Every structure is written in structure tokens, then in C-alpha cells.
Amino acid sequence: MLRLGFILHLFIGSTLSGSAMIAALVMGFDTLQPILISAVAGFIAAFPVSYYVTKALYND
């Protein structure tokens, strides 16, 4: 389960980080600090999402 969770986190984390970065750029935050903060926030938010996706895959 742990290996699948890490693999899913790679994909989910990059998707959420990219989406958060695009949202920051659309809102007009085009300097380095807001873009990095949004990328890290997306990466951290991917941990619970990948956990629940992995759990759902194993329970199904």
C-alpha cells in the first residue's frame, strides 16, 4: 500500500501543485514567493488526497 501511495503522490502532487501555481498566476501573483508558496501548498495538500485514493483502491 505504501508503494502505491508514493506513486500516486507523484502524480497527484504534481497535478495539485501545477493547478495551484496556475491559479496564483491567474490571480496576478507573478513573483517568486507566491508561486513557490502555492506549489508547496499543492504538494502538501496531495498527501491526504493520495492517502484516500490509495485507501479507496485497496478497499475496492
C-alpha positions in Angstrom: 0.0 0.0 0.0 2.9 2.4 0.8 4.5 1.9 -2.6 1.2 2.7 -4.5 0.7 5.7 -2.2 4.1 7.1 -3.2 3.5 6.5 -6.9 0.0 8.2 -6.7 1.5 11.1 -4.7 3.9 11.8 -7.6 1.0 12.2 -10.0 -1.5 13.8 -7.6 1.2 16.1 -6.1 2.4 17.4 -9.4 -1.2 18.0 -10.6 -2.3 19.9 -7.5 1.0 21.9 -7.4 0.6 22.8 -11.1 -3.0 23.8 -10.6 -2.2 25.9 -7.6 0.6 27.6 -9.5 -1.7 28.4 -12.4 -4.3 29.7 -10.0 -1.7 32.0 -8.4 -0.6 33.3 -11.8 -4.2 33.9 -13.0 -4.8 35.9 -9.8 -1.9 38.1 -10.7 0.7 36.9 -8.3 3.7 36.7 -10.7 6.6 36.9 -8.3 8.7 34.1 -7.0 7.4 33.9 -3.4 3.6 33.4 -4.2 4.4 30.9 -6.9 6.6 28.8 -4.6 4.1 29.0 -1.7 1.3 27.8 -4.0 3.5 24.9 -5.3 4.4 23.8 -1.8 0.8 24.1 -0.7 -0.3 21.9 -3.5 2.4 19.4 -2.7 1.4 19.2 0.9 -2.3 19.0 0.1 -1.6 16.0 -2.1 -0.7 13.8 1.0 -4.2 13.3 2.3 -5.7 13.1 -1.2 -3.3 10.4 -2.2 -3.9 8.6 1.1 -7.7 8.5 0.5 -7.2 7.5 -3.2 -4.9 4.6 -2.2 -7.2 3.5 0.6 -10.2 3.5 -1.8 -8.2 1.5 -4.4 -7.3 -1.1 -1.8 -10.8 -1.4 -0.3 -12.3 -1.9 -3.7 
